[in-house]
Amino acid sequence: MKLIKLPAKEALDRLVRYMPKTGEFFWRVRPVTMFGVSKISDAAKPHSSDHACNQWNSRWAGKPAATLKAGYWYLTINYQKYLAHRIAWKIMTGADPVEIDHIDGNPGNNKWANLKDGTRSDNLRNVRLKSTNTSGHHGVWFSTRQQKWIASICIGSFDSKDEAVAARKKVEVFLGFHPNHGR
């Protein structure tokens, strides 16, 4: 899902209530000023703003605002779908997150204590073991060709070649590679 700029914190605070201890979201009661006159009615005459407001509030106010899909919770605001953990971050901090990491690895757990902002690399350091993993450990697999166990660590992903080269060189120095390595 492409990340879209989140609505302003003030707008989110008017629309939803976030429960930091449980990670749940609920629709707030909306004032009549949020409703224009609707041109759709079964009697072919427009409903008043009062009627639209009362109808919306009686149906949605106080009800859960997020829906679960593929392990993640989403909120739809003004016909736009947002990841709930990003909305939680914006409500709590007022800032758009870079990338949210669910500390316990459960993408459905949006409790405030379970959310941490960071980079893509930070998030990838906290991924669960893939279902296809046969060793029970990240980065460890058996090579049938060599008849040996192989271990590797990916440094991360970068926006530019220069950033990737700099990160690789830093790890080479840390691990004691010879300066001529890779010539």
HELIX and SHEET records of a PDB file:
HELIX    1   1 LYS A    9  LEU A   15  1                                   7    
HELIX    2   2 VAL A   32  MET A   34  5                                   3    
HELIX    3   3 SER A   49  TRP A   60  1                                  12    
HELIX    4   4 ALA A   84  THR A   93  1                                  10    
HELIX    5   5 TRP A  112  ASN A  114  5                                   3    
HELIX    6   6 ARG A  120  LEU A  124  1                                   5    
HELIX    7   7 LYS A  161  PHE A  174  1                                  14    
SHEET    1   A 2 VAL A  16  MET A  19  0                                        
SHEET    2   A 2 GLU A  24  TRP A  27 -1                                        
SHEET    1   B 3 ALA A  66  LYS A  69  0                                        
SHEET    2   B 3 TYR A  72  ILE A  77 -1                                        
SHEET    3   B 3 GLN A  80  LEU A  83 -1                                        
SHEET    1   C 2 GLU A  99  HIS A 102  0                                        
SHEET    2   C 2 LEU A 115  GLY A 118 -1                                        
SHEET    1   D 2 VAL A 140  SER A 143  0                                        
SHEET    2   D 2 LYS A 148  ALA A 151 -1                                        
END                                                                             
